C-alpha cells in the first residue's frame, strides 16, 4: 500500500510541471551547458530519477520547454493572419511588427513567462546542437511566415532583403527583453523590459525597416 502511494506521489502532474519550470529558470539564468540534471531536480524538489522519467535526456527536456510555450508562437501567427486577412495599406507594416512583438512582451512582463522569455533571448542566440533543433522545429516556420508578410507589406523589396529585416527586428526585440544595462545608462530612470517602452520599440523597428528599404517614391522625395 505504501509503495503504491509513493508511485502515485512520484507521478503527480505538478511534479512534472515543477521540473519543466525549474529547468526553464536555471537554463535562463545560467545557460544550458552550465546546468546539470541534478541541479534541476534540486530546484524542483523532486528525486533525480524523476527528471529522466518524465523528460529523458537534458536536450529533450530543453526542447520540452519550447513545446510547452509553443502557444506564444501560435498567438503571434494568429495575430499575423488577422493582419493579412485585410487589404495591404500603410498601416500593415506596423501591424505586422505589433503581431511579432506583443505576445513576447506580454510574456516577458508576466511572472509565468519571465524566465522563458529570457531563455529565448539568451540561449537561442548561441548556435549549438540543442538550440539549432529548437530553432528549426519551433521558430523557423514562424520566421518564414513573418518574412513573407513583411515582403508583402513592402512590395518594392525582395524576400532576401526582408530576411535581413526580420533579423534586425529580432535583434532589437531580444536585446530589449534581456538587457538590464539600460537602468545604469539612464541613471536609474528606465526599468529593464519596461512595458512603457513597447510603443517606442515598435516605432523603432518600423522606422528602421522603412529607412533600410525605402520605396522608390520615398527615394525620389
KEKE-3310 file (N, C-alpha, C; in steps of 0.2 Angstrom, whole numbers, plus 5000, padded with zeros to 4 digits):
npx = (5004:5010:5020:5013:5007:5018:5022:5011:5013:5025:5021:5014:5006:5009:5022:5029:5027:5034:5047:5049:5048:5058:5069:5068:5070:5083:5091:5089:5095:5108:5112:5112:5122:5129:5121:5116:5107:5105:5105:5093:5084:5085:5081:5068:5064:5062:5065:5080:5080:5067:5067:5073:5064:5052:5056:5067:5084:5094:5094:5081:5073:5076:5070:5057:5053:5051:5041:5031:5028:5024:5012:5014:5020:5010:5001:5006:5007:4993:4989:4996:4990:4977:4981:4985:4973:4966:4966:4981:4989:4996:4996:4999:5012:5017:5007:5010:5023:5018:5011:5021:5029:5020:5015:5026:5032:5021:5022:5035:5033:5025:5024:5023:5029:5042:5055:5055:5055:5067:5075:5074:5079:5092:5098:5095:5102:5115:5122:5120:5120:5108:5101:5099:5091:5079:5077:5074:5063:5053:5054:5059:5048:5039:5047:5048:5035:5033:5043:5038:5026:5031:5038:5026:5021:5030:5032:5041:5053:5065:5063:5074:5080:5071:5073:5085:5079:5070:5079:5085:5075:5072:5084:5083:5071:5075:5086:5080:5072:5080:5090:5098:5106:5101:5095:5106:5113:5103:5104:5096:5083:5076:5067:5072:5066:5054:5036:5031:5040:5037:5029:5039:5048:5042:5039:5053:5057:5049:5052:5065:5065:5058:5068:5079:5075:5070:5056:5054:5047:5049:5063:5064:5059)
npy = (4994:5006:5007:5009:5022:5029:5028:5035:5048:5051:5052:5063:5076:5090:5089:5085:5097:5106:5102:5106:5120:5123:5119:5128:5140:5139:5136:5148:5157:5153:5147:5134:5124:5125:5120:5106:5090:5086:5098:5103:5094:5097:5110:5109:5101:5087:5069:5064:5054:5056:5066:5061:5051:5058:5067:5062:5063:5078:5087:5084:5088:5101:5105:5102:5112:5123:5117:5117:5131:5134:5140:5153:5156:5152:5161:5173:5170:5169:5182:5188:5182:5188:5201:5199:5195:5207:5221:5227:5241:5257:5255:5242:5237:5242:5235:5221:5221:5223:5212:5203:5207:5210:5198:5192:5202:5204:5191:5192:5201:5195:5185:5171:5169:5175:5169:5161:5169:5176:5165:5162:5173:5173:5161:5155:5163:5158:5147:5130:5112:5109:5121:5123:5113:5117:5129:5126:5118:5125:5139:5143:5141:5150:5162:5162:5164:5177:5184:5182:5190:5203:5205:5206:5218:5227:5229:5233:5227:5213:5196:5191:5203:5206:5195:5199:5211:5205:5199:5210:5216:5206:5206:5218:5216:5204:5210:5220:5213:5206:5214:5223:5234:5246:5252:5257:5265:5275:5282:5277:5280:5272:5256:5239:5230:5237:5239:5251:5255:5248:5254:5262:5254:5247:5257:5260:5249:5248:5261:5258:5248:5254:5264:5257:5250:5259:5265:5267:5279:5286:5288:5296:5308)
npz = (5000:5004:4995:4983:4985:4985:4972:4966:4971:4965:4952:4951:4942:4945:4949:4937:4930:4938:4937:4923:4924:4933:4926:4915:4922:4927:4916:4909:4918:4920:4908:4896:4896:4908:4918:4927:4927:4940:4947:4942:4947:4961:4961:4958:4968:4968:4966:4959:4948:4943:4934:4922:4920:4917:4906:4899:4892:4894:4883:4877:4887:4887:4874:4877:4885:4875:4868:4877:4878:4866:4862:4862:4850:4842:4845:4840:4826:4823:4826:4816:4804:4805:4802:4789:4783:4779:4768:4760:4767:4772:4786:4787:4789:4802:4810:4807:4814:4826:4829:4829:4840:4852:4859:4864:4872:4882:4888:4893:4903:4912:4927:4925:4913:4912:4914:4903:4892:4894:4892:4879:4873:4878:4876:4863:4854:4853:4843:4845:4845:4852:4852:4839:4835:4841:4836:4822:4823:4830:4828:4816:4806:4810:4808:4794:4790:4794:4787:4774:4775:4778:4766:4758:4763:4760:4745:4736:4740:4740:4745:4751:4755:4765:4774:4780:4786:4795:4804:4809:4816:4825:4833:4839:4847:4855:4862:4869:4878:4886:4891:4904:4907:4903:4914:4921:4911:4909:4921:4931:4927:4919:4918:4916:4902:4902:4900:4896:4886:4875:4864:4859:4855:4844:4835:4832:4826:4815:4808:4806:4797:4786:4784:4780:4769:4758:4749:4731:4728:4740:4739:4729:4734)
capx = (5000:5014:5023:5008:5006:5024:5022:5006:5016:5030:5019:5009:5007:5013:5030:5031:5027:5039:5053:5050:5049:5065:5074:5067:5073:5090:5094:5088:5099:5115:5114:5111:5128:5131:5116:5115:5101:5104:5103:5086:5080:5086:5077:5061:5062:5060:5070:5084:5077:5061:5068:5073:5057:5047:5058:5073:5090:5094:5092:5074:5070:5076:5065:5050:5051:5048:5034:5026:5027:5023:5006:5016:5021:5004:4997:5010:5005:4986:4989:4999:4985:4972:4983:4985:4966:4964:4970:4988:4989:5001:4996:5000:5019:5017:5003:5014:5028:5015:5010:5028:5031:5016:5014:5033:5032:5017:5025:5041:5031:5021:5028:5024:5033:5048:5061:5055:5057:5074:5079:5074:5084:5099:5101:5094:5107:5121:5121:5123:5115:5101:5097:5098:5085:5073:5075:5072:5057:5048:5055:5060:5042:5036:5051:5047:5029:5034:5047:5034:5022:5035:5039:5020:5019:5035:5032:5047:5059:5065:5062:5081:5081:5067:5076:5089:5075:5067:5084:5086:5069:5073:5089:5080:5067:5079:5090:5075:5069:5086:5095:5097:5111:5098:5094:5113:5114:5098:5105:5091:5077:5072:5067:5073:5059:5048:5031:5030:5044:5035:5027:5045:5052:5038:5041:5060:5058:5045:5056:5071:5064:5057:5074:5084:5072:5065:5052:5057:5044:5052:5070:5064:5057)
capy = (5000:5012:5008:5012:5029:5033:5029:5040:5054:5052:5054:5069:5081:5096:5087:5086:5104:5109:5100:5110:5127:5123:5119:5134:5145:5138:5137:5156:5161:5151:5144:5126:5119:5126:5117:5099:5087:5086:5105:5104:5091:5100:5116:5107:5097:5080:5064:5065:5050:5058:5071:5057:5048:5062:5070:5059:5067:5085:5090:5083:5092:5108:5105:5102:5119:5126:5114:5119:5138:5135:5144:5160:5156:5151:5168:5178:5168:5170:5189:5190:5181:5193:5207:5198:5195:5213:5224:5230:5248:5260:5253:5235:5235:5242:5229:5215:5221:5223:5205:5200:5210:5210:5192:5191:5207:5202:5186:5194:5205:5191:5181:5164:5169:5179:5165:5158:5175:5177:5159:5163:5179:5172:5154:5154:5167:5154:5141:5124:5107:5109:5127:5123:5109:5121:5135:5123:5115:5130:5146:5145:5141:5157:5167:5162:5167:5185:5187:5183:5195:5209:5206:5209:5224:5232:5225:5235:5224:5206:5192:5191:5209:5205:5191:5204:5215:5201:5198:5216:5217:5201:5208:5223:5213:5200:5214:5223:5208:5203:5219:5226:5239:5252:5256:5261:5270:5280:5284:5274:5282:5267:5249:5234:5227:5241:5239:5258:5256:5244:5258:5265:5248:5246:5263:5260:5244:5251:5266:5255:5244:5259:5268:5252:5248:5265:5264:5271:5285:5289:5290:5302:5314)
capz = (5000:5005:4989:4978:4987:4983:4965:4964:4973:4960:4945:4951:4936:4947:4949:4930:4928:4943:4933:4917:4926:4936:4920:4912:4926:4928:4909:4908:4922:4919:4902:4895:4897:4915:4922:4927:4929:4947:4949:4940:4952:4967:4961:4958:4974:4966:4965:4952:4943:4941:4928:4916:4919:4913:4900:4896:4892:4895:4877:4876:4892:4884:4869:4880:4887:4870:4866:4882:4877:4859:4861:4861:4843:4838:4846:4835:4819:4823:4825:4809:4800:4806:4798:4782:4780:4777:4762:4762:4767:4776:4792:4788:4792:4810:4812:4807:4819:4833:4830:4831:4847:4858:4863:4868:4878:4887:4891:4897:4909:4917:4931:4922:4907:4913:4913:4896:4888:4895:4889:4872:4872:4880:4874:4856:4851:4853:4839:4847:4843:4855:4850:4832:4835:4844:4831:4816:4824:4833:4827:4808:4802:4811:4804:4787:4789:4795:4782:4769:4777:4778:4759:4755:4766:4757:4739:4732:4742:4739:4751:4754:4759:4771:4779:4784:4790:4801:4809:4813:4821:4830:4837:4844:4852:4860:4867:4874:4884:4890:4893:4911:4907:4902:4920:4923:4906:4910:4928:4935:4925:4915:4920:4910:4899:4904:4895:4893:4881:4869:4858:4856:4851:4838:4831:4831:4821:4808:4805:4804:4791:4781:4782:4777:4762:4756:4742:4725:4729:4746:4737:4724:4738)
cpx = (5004:5018:5019:5007:5012:5024:5017:5009:5021:5028:5014:5011:5011:5020:5033:5032:5033:5046:5054:5051:5056:5070:5074:5071:5081:5094:5094:5094:5107:5117:5114:5116:5131:5126:5116:5108:5100:5102:5096:5082:5080:5081:5070:5059:5059:5066:5074:5081:5071:5061:5069:5067:5052:5050:5064:5079:5089:5091:5084:5070:5070:5071:5058:5048:5048:5042:5029:5024:5025:5016:5008:5017:5015:5000:5000:5007:4997:4985:4991:4993:4979:4974:4983:4978:4963:4968:4976:4987:4995:5002:4998:5007:5019:5012:5006:5019:5024:5013:5016:5030:5027:5016:5020:5033:5027:5019:5031:5039:5027:5026:5029:5029:5040:5054:5061:5057:5064:5078:5079:5079:5091:5102:5101:5099:5113:5119:5124:5118:5108:5097:5095:5091:5079:5072:5072:5065:5051:5048:5056:5053:5039:5040:5049:5040:5029:5038:5042:5029:5025:5036:5032:5019:5024:5036:5038:5053:5059:5064:5069:5082:5077:5069:5081:5084:5072:5073:5086:5081:5070:5078:5087:5076:5071:5083:5086:5073:5074:5090:5093:5102:5107:5096:5100:5114:5109:5099:5099:5084:5073:5073:5068:5066:5053:5042:5030:5034:5042:5033:5034:5048:5048:5040:5048:5061:5055:5049:5062:5070:5062:5063:5079:5082:5067:5062:5055:5054:5047:5059:5069:5062:5064)
cpy = (5006:5013:5011:5019:5033:5034:5034:5047:5056:5054:5059:5074:5087:5095:5088:5093:5108:5108:5105:5117:5128:5123:5125:5140:5145:5139:5145:5159:5159:5148:5136:5122:5120:5123:5109:5096:5087:5093:5106:5101:5094:5107:5115:5103:5091:5076:5065:5060:5052:5063:5067:5053:5052:5065:5067:5063:5074:5089:5089:5087:5099:5109:5105:5108:5123:5123:5116:5127:5139:5139:5151:5161:5156:5158:5173:5176:5170:5178:5191:5188:5186:5200:5205:5196:5201:5216:5227:5237:5250:5257:5245:5233:5236:5237:5223:5215:5221:5215:5201:5201:5208:5204:5190:5196:5206:5196:5188:5198:5201:5186:5174:5164:5172:5175:5162:5163:5176:5171:5160:5168:5177:5166:5153:5158:5163:5148:5135:5119:5107:5115:5126:5118:5113:5126:5132:5121:5120:5137:5148:5145:5148:5163:5167:5165:5175:5188:5187:5189:5202:5211:5209:5216:5230:5229:5227:5231:5217:5202:5191:5197:5208:5200:5195:5208:5211:5200:5204:5217:5212:5203:5213:5220:5209:5204:5217:5219:5205:5208:5222:5232:5246:5256:5260:5266:5276:5283:5283:5276:5277:5260:5245:5231:5231:5241:5246:5259:5252:5248:5261:5260:5247:5251:5262:5255:5246:5256:5263:5252:5249:5263:5263:5251:5253:5263:5268:5278:5289:5292:5296:5309:5316)
cpz = (5000:4998:4983:4979:4985:4976:4963:4966:4968:4954:4945:4945:4939:4948:4942:4928:4932:4939:4927:4919:4929:4931:4917:4915:4926:4921:4907:4912:4921:4913:4902:4898:4904:4920:4921:4929:4936:4950:4948:4945:4959:4967:4961:4964:4973:4966:4959:4947:4940:4934:4922:4915:4915:4906:4896:4897:4893:4889:4876:4881:4890:4879:4872:4883:4881:4867:4871:4881:4870:4857:4860:4854:4840:4839:4841:4828:4818:4822:4818:4804:4799:4802:4791:4779:4778:4772:4765:4762:4771:4783:4793:4791:4799:4813:4812:4813:4826:4834:4832:4838:4853:4862:4867:4874:4883:4891:4896:4903:4914:4921:4929:4917:4907:4911:4906:4891:4888:4892:4882:4870:4872:4877:4866:4852:4850:4849:4842:4845:4846:4853:4843:4831:4836:4838:4824:4817:4826:4830:4819:4805:4803:4808:4797:4785:4790:4790:4775:4769:4776:4770:4756:4757:4763:4750:4735:4734:4740:4746:4754:4758:4766:4776:4783:4789:4796:4806:4813:4818:4827:4835:4842:4849:4857:4865:4872:4880:4888:4893:4900:4911:4906:4908:4922:4918:4907:4917:4932:4933:4922:4918:4915:4908:4901:4899:4892:4887:4874:4863:4855:4852:4844:4833:4828:4825:4814:4805:4802:4797:4785:4779:4778:4770:4760:4749:4737:4726:4734:4743:4733:4728:4742)
residu = (UNK:UNK:UNK:UNK:UNK:UNK:UNK:UNK:UNK:UNK:UNK:UNK:UNK:UNK:UNK:UNK:UNK:UNK:UNK:UNK:UNK:UNK:UNK:UNK:UNK:UNK:UNK:UNK:UNK:UNK:UNK:UNK:UNK:UNK:UNK:UNK:UNK:UNK:UNK:UNK:UNK:UNK:UNK:UNK:UNK:UNK:UNK:UNK:UNK:UNK:UNK:UNK:UNK:UNK:UNK:UNK:UNK:UNK:UNK:UNK:UNK:UNK:UNK:UNK:UNK:UNK:UNK:UNK:UNK:UNK:UNK:UNK:UNK:UNK:UNK:UNK:UNK:UNK:UNK:UNK:UNK:UNK:UNK:UNK:UNK:UNK:UNK:UNK:UNK:UNK:UNK:UNK:UNK:UNK:UNK:UNK:UNK:UNK:UNK:UNK:UNK:UNK:UNK:UNK:UNK:UNK:UNK:UNK:UNK:UNK:UNK:UNK:UNK:UNK:UNK:UNK:UNK:UNK:UNK:UNK:UNK:UNK:UNK:UNK:UNK:UNK:UNK:UNK:UNK:UNK:UNK:UNK:UNK:UNK:UNK:UNK:UNK:UNK:UNK:UNK:UNK:UNK:UNK:UNK:UNK:UNK:UNK:UNK:UNK:UNK:UNK:UNK:UNK:UNK:UNK:UNK:UNK:UNK:UNK:UNK:UNK:UNK:UNK:UNK:UNK:UNK:UNK:UNK:UNK:UNK:UNK:UNK:UNK:UNK:UNK:UNK:UNK:UNK:UNK:UNK:UNK:UNK:UNK:UNK:UNK:UNK:UNK:UNK:UNK:UNK:UNK:UNK:UNK:UNK:UNK:UNK:UNK:UNK:UNK:UNK:UNK:UNK:UNK:UNK:UNK:UNK:UNK:UNK:UNK:UNK:UNK:UNK:UNK:UNK:UNK:UNK:UNK:UNK:UNK:UNK:UNK)
# end
